[in-house]
């Protein structure tokens, strides 16, 4: 069985990804910018990766701040 280790937050643009990162960091949530995985999009770009356990709080923080995003995807390993 594959374990969900990280969650990918896909955004509309690079600028949005940077905004997501800033908002999450300001809320004390550690995240990082990574290239968008090929299985999510063939477009070039960056997205935000966060540990799965912090995803519900991250989504709440982004919604509260009015920051939009395209979707949230589980990144399974194992």
Secondary structure as GFF3:
##gff-version 3
##sequence-region A 1 78
A	DSSP	beta_strand	3	10	.	.	.	ID=ss1
A	DSSP	alpha_helix	14	26	.	.	.	ID=ss2
A	DSSP	beta_strand	31	35	.	.	.	ID=ss3
A	DSSP	beta_strand	46	51	.	.	.	ID=ss4
A	DSSP	three_ten_helix	52	54	.	.	.	ID=ss5
A	DSSP	alpha_helix	55	65	.	.	.	ID=ss6
A	DSSP	beta_strand	71	77	.	.	.	ID=ss7
###
